[in-house]
Amino acid sequence: MKFRNEHDCIGPKEVPEDALYGAQTMRAAENFRITGIPISHYPQIIYSLANIKKAAAITNHELGKLDDDKTAAIVFACDELLADKYHDQFIVDIIQGGAGTSTNMNANEVIANIGLTHLGFSYGEYEHLHPNIHVNMAQSTNDVYPTCLRLTLLAKMDQLIEDMEYLQESFAAKGKEFARVLKMGRTQLQDAVPMTLGQEFTSYAIMIGEDIERVREAKKLICEINMGGTAIGTGLNAPPRYAQIVTEKLREITGFELELSPDLVEATQDTGAYVQLSGILKRVAVKISKICNDLRLLSSGPRCGLNEINLPRMAPGSSIMPGKVNPIIPEVVNQIAFTVIGGDMTVTMAAEAGQLELNVMEPVIAASLLNSLTIMRRGFRTLAERCVSGITANEDVCRGYVENSIGLVTALNPYIGYEKSTEVANEALKSGRSVYDIVIEKGYMSKEELEQALSPESMVHTHPLNLGATCS
């Protein structure tokens, strides 16, 4: 491998001759061999950095600080990155010391070298286009990195909402499909009162819908950025009006409803929006995990469990037990939820670790949030496509539980009264016979009246049907 010689404030540094990155990126790659996950693993980070550098260059040009040629070169380089070129040059580990400086410099150096070739120069001839002087003009890592993270989160949150809506629609469709499947509801894992399987699945769709709104609410906090604050929020080295103009340019370029923070000193150190978002992701994960627990319970068996529903058979379940098939899709989503919940603790501790005018722990906040958003998206899409859409109901099993459950008397109480319901319940417990058969045998209700009382329509509506004096 051939190398070119570069230098930074530490001293000289050899860089691969054909690398678009420079000395600072090379040092970071050597210093931070941590996760093995480079920032290029998340292309949206590169898009966000490119948009920021592009907006900054246009703003600096408009303010008379950057000439035509350098502006055009930076914009060209950013557009190349937005076109998915040169992403392999972003080699810095996602978790790093330095509050994200290595990420910012990785972008500055790559953009500078792409721009140099556009101007007809060779890599590393920074006197013509410098990573710090020109690409990073009027910027600091301390406003670039948080803004990059927020732009990246906004894009990932939109994708998460899309996949949550897809999962919600899958459960809602099953709610309609199972609308007439009568089953026994359970509380504390004990028989409660009859309901429909459709109501159960519809409730899952509603739960997801509520959380979609919470994610949308979190977006409003993430839309506030601190561009123009530079090092600590005082705007040192940024020209007047730069902060307002660069925010407007970013809003135009990205399409996000970005707002400049009213106090850039506060915004530079405050990571509360990340804590809020992380808490919402934890909420989503907890509720989806609960739903997956339900799916595993309802499908348990098939001979010695509830067996009310069938999950799609996705893979053999055992290397020793022939024919065994496990609920592997809900299981993997459970594990995604556990990861997200653990990530929330990471974000919490990293946010708490901020000191004075800056929180240097933002890289691990970024790693945790982006990992959570990525695996949640993939997990929810997998759950919808490879599990929920293929669920079928065992209607006879569901109906049999209703007819044999002591809990049925609660549903019949409005028709035959409390005393008779108690009598039927006690006899069913002693004899082992079904409530359904005892009610008919005693003449408290005819079979037709009982069927009407147990119709899905009666389970959906809160008021009992009027069956006349015979049921008083």
Residue pairs with C-beta under 8 A, 6 or more apart in sequence:
1 16
1 17
2 16
2 17
2 18
3 14
3 15
3 16
3 17
4 14
4 15
4 16
4 17
4 123
4 124
5 12
5 13
5 14
5 15
6 12
6 13
6 14
6 15
6 22
6 23
6 26
6 124
7 13
7 23
8 22
8 23
8 24
8 27
10 27
12 23
13 23
13 26
13 27
14 26
15 21
15 22
15 23
15 26
15 124
17 123
18 123
19 26
19 89
19 123
20 86
20 89
20 109
20 110
20 113
20 114
20 123
21 89
21 90
21 91
21 106
21 109
21 110
21 113
22 105
22 109
22 112
22 113
22 124
22 126
22 131
23 109
24 101
24 102
24 105
24 106
24 109
24 131
25 91
25 92
25 102
25 105
25 106
25 109
25 110
27 102
28 92
28 93
28 96
28 98
28 102
28 105
28 106
29 91
29 92
29 93
31 96
31 97
31 102
32 92
32 93
32 95
32 96
32 97
32 102
33 93
34 93
34 95
34 96
35 93
35 94
35 95
35 367
36 93
37 93
37 94
37 95
37 367
38 90
38 91
38 92
38 93
38 94
39 45
39 46
39 90
39 91
39 92
39 93
39 94
39 103
39 106
40 46
40 87
40 88
40 89
40 90
40 91
41 94
42 94
42 152
42 370
42 374
43 84
43 87
44 151
44 152
44 155
44 156
45 90
45 103
45 148
45 152
45 370
46 81
46 87
46 90
46 107
47 81
47 82
47 151
47 152
47 155
48 147
48 148
48 149
48 151
48 152
48 155
49 81
49 103
49 104
49 107
49 144
49 148
50 78
50 79
50 81
50 82
50 107
50 111
51 78
51 82
51 151
51 250
51 253
51 254
52 139
52 144
52 147
52 148
52 151
52 227
52 250
53 74
53 77
53 78
53 107
53 108
53 111
53 135
54 74
54 75
54 78
54 79
54 249
54 253
55 227
55 246
55 249
55 250
55 253
56 137
56 138
56 139
56 227
56 246
57 66
57 70
57 71
57 74
57 75
57 78
57 135
57 137
58 71
58 75
58 249
59 138
59 242
59 245
59 246
59 249
60 66
60 71
60 137
60 138
60 239
60 242
61 67
61 68
61 71
62 245
63 239
63 241
63 242
63 245
65 137
65 138
65 239
66 74
66 134
66 137
69 119
70 115
70 129
70 134
72 118
73 115
73 116
73 118
73 119
73 129
74 111
74 115
74 129
74 134
74 135
76 114
76 115
76 118
77 110
77 111
77 112
77 114
77 115
77 118
78 111
80 86
80 114
81 87
81 110
81 111
81 114
86 110
86 114
89 106
89 110
90 106
90 107
90 110
91 106
92 102
92 103
92 106
94 363
94 366
94 367
94 370
95 363
95 364
95 367
96 102
96 103
96 363
97 360
97 363
98 141
98 360
99 141
99 142
99 145
99 358
99 359
99 360
99 361
99 362
99 363
100 141
100 144
100 145
100 146
100 148
100 362
100 363
100 366
101 141
101 145
103 141
103 145
103 148
103 363
104 136
104 139
104 141
104 144
104 145
104 148
105 131
105 141
107 135
108 131
108 132
108 135
108 136
109 131
111 131
111 135
112 126
112 129
112 130
112 131
112 134
112 135
113 123
113 124
115 129
115 135
116 122
116 123
116 124
116 125
116 126
116 128
116 129
117 123
119 128
119 129
121 128
121 129
129 135
136 144
138 228
138 230
138 237
138 238
138 239
138 242
138 246
139 227
139 230
139 238
140 229
140 230
140 231
140 237
142 226
142 229
142 230
142 231
142 232
142 233
142 268
142 358
143 225
143 226
143 227
143 228
143 229
143 230
143 264
143 268
144 227
145 362
146 225
146 226
146 267
146 268
146 362
147 225
147 226
147 227
147 250
149 274
149 362
149 365
149 366
149 369
150 222
150 223
150 224
150 225
150 273
151 250
151 254
151 256
152 366
152 370
153 222
153 277
153 369
153 370
153 373
154 219
154 222
154 223
154 254
154 256
156 370
156 373
156 374
156 377
157 215
157 218
157 219
157 222
157 277
157 373
159 373
159 377
160 215
160 373
160 376
160 377
160 380
161 212
161 215
161 216
163 376
163 377
163 380
163 381
163 384
164 208
164 211
164 212
164 215
164 284
164 380
165 212
166 380
166 381
166 384
167 208
167 380
167 381
167 383
167 384
167 388
168 205
168 208
168 209
168 212
169 205
169 384
170 384
170 388
170 389
171 201
171 202
171 204
171 205
171 208
171 388
172 201
172 202
172 205
173 389
174 198
174 201
174 388
174 391
175 198
175 199
175 200
175 201
175 202
175 204
175 205
176 198
177 198
177 393
178 196
178 197
178 198
178 200
178 201
178 393
179 196
179 198
179 456
179 460
180 196
180 198
180 456
181 196
181 197
181 198
181 393
181 395
181 398
181 456
182 194
182 195
182 196
182 197
182 398
182 399
182 402
182 454
182 455
182 456
182 459
183 194
183 195
183 196
183 197
183 200
183 308
183 398
183 399
183 401
183 402
184 191
184 192
184 193
184 194
184 195
184 398
184 401
184 402
184 405
184 407
184 408
185 192
185 193
185 194
185 195
185 200
185 407
186 192
190 407
191 401
191 405
191 406
191 407
192 407
192 410
193 407
193 408
193 410
193 411
194 402
194 405
194 407
194 408
194 411
194 454
194 459
195 459
196 456
196 459
196 460
197 308
197 309
197 393
197 398
198 456
199 459
199 460
200 294
204 291
204 294
207 287
207 291
208 287
208 288
211 280
211 283
211 284
211 287
214 280
214 283
214 284
215 280
215 284
217 280
218 273
218 276
218 277
218 280
221 272
221 273
221 276
221 277
222 273
222 277
223 256
223 257
223 258
223 259
224 258
224 259
224 260
224 261
224 267
224 273
225 247
225 250
225 258
225 259
225 260
225 261
225 267
226 233
226 260
226 261
226 264
226 267
226 268
227 243
227 246
227 247
227 250
227 260
228 235
228 238
228 242
228 243
228 244
228 246
228 247
228 260
228 264
229 235
229 243
229 261
229 264
229 265
229 267
229 268
230 236
230 237
230 238
231 237
232 265
232 268
232 269
232 357
232 358
233 263
233 264
233 265
233 266
233 267
233 268
233 269
233 357
234 264
234 265
235 242
235 243
235 264
243 260
243 264
244 260
247 258
247 259
247 260
250 256
250 258
251 257
251 258
261 267
265 357
268 357
268 358
269 354
269 356
269 357
269 358
269 359
271 350
271 351
271 354
271 359
271 362
271 365
272 351
274 347
274 351
274 362
274 365
274 369
275 347
275 348
275 351
277 369
278 343
278 344
278 347
278 348
278 368
278 369
278 372
279 344
281 340
281 343
281 344
281 369
281 372
281 373
281 376
282 340
282 341
282 344
284 340
284 376
285 336
285 337
285 340
285 341
285 372
285 376
286 337
286 341
288 333
288 337
288 379
288 380
288 383
289 333
289 334
289 337
289 338
292 330
292 331
292 333
292 334
292 337
292 383
293 330
293 334
295 309
295 311
295 327
295 330
295 387
295 391
296 327
296 330
296 331
297 305
297 306
298 306
298 308
298 309
299 305
299 306
299 307
299 308
299 309
299 310
299 311
299 327
300 306
300 307
301 307
302 310
306 397
307 394
307 397
308 393
308 394
308 397
308 398
308 401
309 391
309 392
309 393
309 394
310 391
310 392
310 393
310 394
311 327
311 329
311 330
311 387
311 390
311 391
312 329
312 386
312 387
312 390
312 391
313 325
314 325
314 328
314 329
314 386
314 387
315 325
315 326
315 328
316 324
316 325
317 324
317 325
317 326
317 328
318 324
318 326
327 387
329 382
329 383
329 386
329 387
330 383
330 387
332 379
332 382
333 379
333 380
333 382
333 383
336 375
336 376
336 379
339 371
339 372
339 375
340 372
340 375
340 376
343 368
343 369
343 371
343 372
344 368
344 372
346 364
346 365
346 368
347 365
347 368
347 369
350 359
350 361
350 362
350 364
350 365
350 368
351 359
351 361
351 365
353 359
353 360
353 361
354 360
354 361
359 365
402 408
402 436
402 454
403 434
403 435
403 436
403 437
404 434
404 435
404 436
405 435
406 425
406 428
406 429
406 435
408 435
408 436
408 454
409 421
409 422
409 424
409 425
409 428
409 435
410 421
411 453
411 454
411 459
412 421
412 424
412 435
412 439
412 445
412 450
412 453
413 421
414 464
415 444
415 445
415 449
415 453
415 464
415 467
415 471
416 424
416 439
416 444
416 445
416 471
417 472
420 442
420 444
424 435
424 438
424 439
424 442
424 444
425 435
427 433
427 438
428 434
428 435
428 438
431 438
436 450
439 445
439 450
440 446
440 447
440 450
444 471
445 453
445 467
445 470
445 471
446 470
449 467
449 470
449 471
452 458
452 465
452 467
453 464
453 465
453 467
458 464
458 465
